Amino acid sequence: MSTDLSCPTCGSEFDLVTVFANECDQQALARLVAVSFPIGTRVLQYVALHTPAKQRLTAAKKIKLLLQLLPDLERQAITHKGRDWSVPLDAWALAFDQMLASRDAGRLELPMKGHGYLYTTLAGMADKHEAQVEQQREADRRTAPRQDTVQVRGQTL
């Protein structure tokens, strides 16, 4: 039985042993799959935004970038500019999609140098969501019947 595999992207052949050779890489990819399979593709597309022009991003660099993101993806929250923000996976997916669309439109300076732009985008999205929730809470409070009033002989007390 042959253990040779080929890359679906470039056609390079490699031995199955190579896939399991680096335990750290294997664990990082397993964690990514555990977070969410559908968002995994987006994460990898985002990581590719860090590829320098006319060069390839090494596997070690991809894993390093992935390992920087995984703790926050797993806890579905980020810490940005001294504040914790709740960021569900659908918000991560939307942020990745926005960045990929910006790349496609030529509005993103590549290669990315870190995760600052992503985290700024995520914090902005979380801030807008919090503002909407607060507005709704205030609107509900103003329109809801007051619990501390009673009617006595036609007068509100």
Salt bridges, closest charged atoms under 4 A:
ASP72 OD1 - ARG75 NE 3.07
GLU74 OE1 - ARG31 NH2 2.82
ASP97 OD1 - ARG42 NE 2.83
ASP104 OD1 - ARG103 NH2 2.88
GLU130 OE1 - ARG83 NH2 2.67
GLU134 OE1 - ARG137 NH1 2.66
GLU138 OE1 - ARG141 NH2 2.94
GLU138 OE1 - ARG142 NH1 3.96
ASP148 OD2 - ARG146 NH2 3.29
